[in-house]
Amino acid sequence: MAKIPLEHYDLLGTPLKVNDLVVYNYYNRQLTVGRILNLTPKMITVGRVGSRMTRRVCPAETVKIDGEAVTMYVLKNES
């Protein structure tokens, strides 16, 4: 049986893919920049930039981000 590609959308309706940068709520404490590591049928796995911590979150609780400022943030904080 053919595998159906997973399609997830963020809060604003933007399609999400693996390795996209998103902002998400980190355990109800702060907004955090993370990278999408995996897509599951209902959730996405997000890795926090600058850390090895991962978390599964609902796609509608994220916002996809891009641009020069985010690129500089990732280069500065990712090891």
N, C-alpha and C positions, 0 to 999 in steps of 0.2 A: 504494500500500500504506500502511495506517495505521501511524503511528509508535507504538511501544509505550513507555509511560511508564517511566522508569528508577526502580527502587526500590533504595535502599541503606540498610543498617542499621549502626549503630555497634557498639562492643564489647559494650554492654549490651542490644542489640536494639532500640534506639530508631530510628525512621525518620529519615532525613536528607533535607533539602531545600536548595535554593539559598538563601543568606543566613543559614543557621543558624550559630551560633557553636559551635566545637568546640575541644577540646584535643587536640593531636597532638604527636608526637615530631619535633623539628626537627633533622634530620640526626644522629640518635643522640647529641645533646648536651644538649638541654633540652626540657622540655615548654613548648609555646607555645600561646597563644590565637590562633585564626584563624577566618576566615569562609569558608564554602563558596561558591566562585565558579561552579563548573561541575560537572556530573555526566557522566561517560562510562560506557560499558557495564561497565567493570571497576574504574575508579578514580574519585576525586574530586579536583578542583583546589581547593586551599585557599590563601587569601591571608593572610599574617601580619598581625595587627593592628598598625598603626603603621608599616608598611613596604609597599613595592610588590612585595616578593618573593612569588612563588607557588611552589607545589610540588604535585605529584601524589602522593597517598597512597592506600593501600588503606582503604576505609571501616571495616574491622574494627580498624584501628589508631587510631581516633579515638573520642572520647567527647563527645556533645552536652552543652552546658552552657547554663544560663540562670539568671536571677535578678538581684537588685539589684546584687550585688557585681560581677558580670560586666558589667552595663550601665555602671556607673561606671568600670570598667577600660577599656572600649571608648571611652567619651566622653573619658577622660583621655588615652589614647594614640593614638587615631585622628585623623589630620589631614585 
